[in-house]
Amino acid sequence: MVGTGDASLLQDKWRKHWREFYEPFGDSVAIMTLPHHGSAHNIHLDILAFSEVHYALAPTVEARNRVARMRETLGLVASLGIRTQAIDDLRRSRFQVTCERSMP
């Protein structure tokens, strides 16, 4: 899982360094959090270009936090074939993934 925190990854100067750091792990990234709770002001689709990203999470409490155009961001990410979900700390949402590896 890759976290983005509140990074303003819409801006090239921050996104470039973020991508350089995570690039060596790119084929292992299956789940990531969207920057700044999924705000449209902080995301660039380039951060989702890792080949194995299957899930993108927006960590926020929707009823409490007003996140700029979060649903628009989730729709855009979903249009890339990546599953999305808003998750919160009030246990009103649940996200579970089971990872398996074949052993020879």
Phi and psi restraints in degrees (value plus and minus 20) as a CYANA .aco file:
   2 VAL   PHI    -134.4   -94.4
   2 VAL   PSI     110.4   150.4
   3 GLY   PHI    -121.9   -81.9
   3 GLY   PSI     128.8   168.8
   4 THR   PHI    -137.3   -97.3
   4 THR   PSI     -33.6     6.4
   5 GLY   PHI      36.8    76.8
   5 GLY   PSI    -158.7  -118.7
   6 ASP   PHI    -121.1   -81.1
   6 ASP   PSI       0.6    40.6
   7 ALA   PHI     -80.1   -40.1
   7 ALA   PSI     117.4   157.4
   8 SER   PHI    -107.0   -67.0
   8 SER   PSI      56.4    96.4
   9 LEU   PHI     -99.5   -59.5
   9 LEU   PSI     -18.5    21.5
  10 LEU   PHI     -91.6   -51.6
  10 LEU   PSI     -48.2    -8.2
  11 GLN   PHI    -105.2   -65.2
  11 GLN   PSI     110.5   150.5
  12 ASP   PHI     -73.8   -33.8
  12 ASP   PSI     -62.6   -22.6
  13 LYS   PHI     -82.2   -42.2
  13 LYS   PSI     -52.7   -12.7
  14 TRP   PHI    -106.8   -66.8
  14 TRP   PSI     -60.9   -20.9
  15 ARG   PHI     -83.0   -43.0
  15 ARG   PSI     -59.4   -19.4
  16 LYS   PHI     -78.3   -38.3
  16 LYS   PSI     -68.4   -28.4
  17 HIS   PHI     -87.1   -47.1
  17 HIS   PSI     -59.3   -19.3
  18 TRP   PHI     -81.4   -41.4
  18 TRP   PSI     -67.2   -27.2
  19 ARG   PHI     -83.4   -43.4
  19 ARG   PSI     -61.6   -21.6
  20 GLU   PHI     -80.7   -40.7
  20 GLU   PSI     -59.2   -19.2
  21 PHE   PHI     -87.2   -47.2
  21 PHE   PSI     -65.6   -25.6
  22 TYR   PHI    -107.6   -67.6
  22 TYR   PSI     -32.8     7.2
  23 GLU   PHI     -72.6   -32.6
  23 GLU   PSI     -63.9   -23.9
  24 PRO   PHI     -81.6   -41.6
  24 PRO   PSI     -40.4    -0.4
  25 PHE   PHI    -123.4   -83.4
  25 PHE   PSI     -15.6    24.4
  26 GLY   PHI     -71.4   -31.4
  26 GLY   PSI     -59.6   -19.6
  27 ASP   PHI    -100.1   -60.1
  27 ASP   PSI     -19.4    20.6
  28 SER   PHI    -130.1   -90.1
  28 SER   PSI     -22.9    17.1
  29 VAL   PHI    -108.2   -68.2
  29 VAL   PSI      90.0   130.0
  30 ALA   PHI    -128.9   -88.9
  30 ALA   PSI     -47.2    -7.2
  31 ILE   PHI    -150.3  -110.3
  31 ILE   PSI     116.6   156.6
  32 MET   PHI    -163.3  -123.3
  32 MET   PSI     133.2   173.2
  33 THR   PHI    -112.1   -72.1
  33 THR   PSI     127.6   167.6
  34 LEU   PHI    -105.2   -65.2
  34 LEU   PSI     123.8   163.8
  35 PRO   PHI     -84.3   -44.3
  35 PRO   PSI     125.5   165.5
  36 HIS   PHI      24.5    64.5
  36 HIS   PSI      33.3    73.3
  37 HIS   PHI      44.0    84.0
  37 HIS   PSI      -0.9    39.1
  38 GLY   PHI      70.4   110.4
  38 GLY   PSI      -5.5    34.5
  39 SER   PHI     -82.8   -42.8
  39 SER   PSI     117.1   157.1
  40 ALA   PHI     -85.9   -45.9
  40 ALA   PSI     -37.2     2.8
  41 HIS   PHI    -100.5   -60.5
  41 HIS   PSI     -27.2    12.8
  42 ASN   PHI    -145.3  -105.3
  42 ASN   PSI     -19.1    20.9
  43 ILE   PHI    -133.9   -93.9
  43 ILE   PSI     125.1   165.1
  44 HIS   PHI    -151.4  -111.4
  44 HIS   PSI     116.5   156.5
  45 LEU   PHI     -83.4   -43.4
  45 LEU   PSI     -36.6     3.4
  46 ASP   PHI     -78.8   -38.8
  46 ASP   PSI     -49.1    -9.1
  47 ILE   PHI     -91.6   -51.6
  47 ILE   PSI     -35.0     5.0
  48 LEU   PHI    -117.2   -77.2
  48 LEU   PSI     -10.0    30.0
  49 ALA   PHI     -98.4   -58.4
  49 ALA   PSI     -20.9    19.1
  50 PHE   PHI     -85.6   -45.6
  50 PHE   PSI     116.0   156.0
  51 SER   PHI     -85.5   -45.5
  51 SER   PSI     -44.3    -4.3
  52 GLU   PHI    -125.1   -85.1
  52 GLU   PSI     -11.0    29.0
  53 VAL   PHI     -88.9   -48.9
  53 VAL   PSI     100.2   140.2
  54 HIS   PHI    -136.5   -96.5
  54 HIS   PSI     -41.7    -1.7
  55 TYR   PHI    -154.8  -114.8
  55 TYR   PSI     117.3   157.3
  56 ALA   PHI    -148.4  -108.4
  56 ALA   PSI     104.2   144.2
  57 LEU   PHI    -130.6   -90.6
  57 LEU   PSI     120.1   160.1
  58 ALA   PHI    -130.3   -90.3
  58 ALA   PSI      79.5   119.5
  59 PRO   PHI     -99.0   -59.0
  59 PRO   PSI      86.0   126.0
  60 THR   PHI    -185.0  -145.0
  60 THR   PSI     140.7   180.7
  61 VAL   PHI    -122.9   -82.9
  61 VAL   PSI      80.3   120.3
  62 GLU   PHI     -76.1   -36.1
  62 GLU   PSI     -59.7   -19.7
  63 ALA   PHI     -89.4   -49.4
  63 ALA   PSI     -42.5    -2.5
  64 ARG   PHI    -123.1   -83.1
  64 ARG   PSI     -56.5   -16.5
  65 ASN   PHI    -124.8   -84.8
  65 ASN   PSI     114.6   154.6
  66 ARG   PHI    -118.1   -78.1
  66 ARG   PSI      84.1   124.1
  67 VAL   PHI    -123.2   -83.2
  67 VAL   PSI     105.6   145.6
  68 ALA   PHI     -78.6   -38.6
  68 ALA   PSI      91.1   131.1
  69 ARG   PHI      33.9    73.9
  69 ARG   PSI      18.8    58.8
  70 MET   PHI     -80.7   -40.7
  70 MET   PSI     -63.8   -23.8
  71 ARG   PHI     -83.6   -43.6
  71 ARG   PSI     -54.5   -14.5
  72 GLU   PHI     -83.2   -43.2
  72 GLU   PSI     -64.4   -24.4
  73 THR   PHI     -81.3   -41.3
  73 THR   PSI     -67.0   -27.0
  74 LEU   PHI     -81.7   -41.7
  74 LEU   PSI     -58.1   -18.1
  75 GLY   PHI     -85.8   -45.8
  75 GLY   PSI     -60.6   -20.6
  76 LEU   PHI     -84.7   -44.7
  76 LEU   PSI     -63.8   -23.8
  77 VAL   PHI     -84.7   -44.7
  77 VAL   PSI     -63.1   -23.1
  78 ALA   PHI     -82.5   -42.5
  78 ALA   PSI     -52.1   -12.1
  79 SER   PHI     -86.4   -46.4
  79 SER   PSI     -35.7     4.3
  80 LEU   PHI    -107.2   -67.2
  80 LEU   PSI     -19.9    20.1
  81 GLY   PHI      67.3   107.3
  81 GLY   PSI      -5.9    34.1
  82 ILE   PHI    -121.2   -81.2
  82 ILE   PSI     107.6   147.6
  83 ARG   PHI     -91.5   -51.5
  83 ARG   PSI     119.3   159.3
  84 THR   PHI    -144.2  -104.2
  84 THR   PSI     136.5   176.5
  85 GLN   PHI    -182.1  -142.1
  85 GLN   PSI     118.1   158.1
  86 ALA   PHI    -107.1   -67.1
  86 ALA   PSI     111.3   151.3
  87 ILE   PHI    -144.7  -104.7
  87 ILE   PSI     129.2   169.2
  88 ASP   PHI    -152.5  -112.5
  88 ASP   PSI     152.5   192.5
  89 ASP   PHI    -116.3   -76.3
  89 ASP   PSI     -11.6    28.4
  90 LEU   PHI    -120.5   -80.5
  90 LEU   PSI      -9.0    31.0
  91 ARG   PHI      40.5    80.5
  91 ARG   PSI       6.8    46.8
  92 ARG   PHI    -109.8   -69.8
  92 ARG   PSI     -28.9    11.1
  93 SER   PHI    -148.4  -108.4
  93 SER   PSI     140.0   180.0
  94 ARG   PHI    -160.7  -120.7
  94 ARG   PSI     113.9   153.9
  95 PHE   PHI    -154.6  -114.6
  95 PHE   PSI     103.2   143.2
  96 GLN   PHI    -159.6  -119.6
  96 GLN   PSI     112.2   152.2
  97 VAL   PHI    -150.0  -110.0
  97 VAL   PSI     114.1   154.1
  98 THR   PHI    -125.3   -85.3
  98 THR   PSI     103.8   143.8
  99 CYS   PHI    -127.4   -87.4
  99 CYS   PSI     112.0   152.0
 100 GLU   PHI    -147.4  -107.4
 100 GLU   PSI     132.9   172.9
 101 ARG   PHI    -154.1  -114.1
 101 ARG   PSI     110.9   150.9
 102 SER   PHI     -92.5   -52.5
 102 SER   PSI     113.2   153.2
 103 MET   PHI    -126.6   -86.6
 103 MET   PSI     111.9   151.9
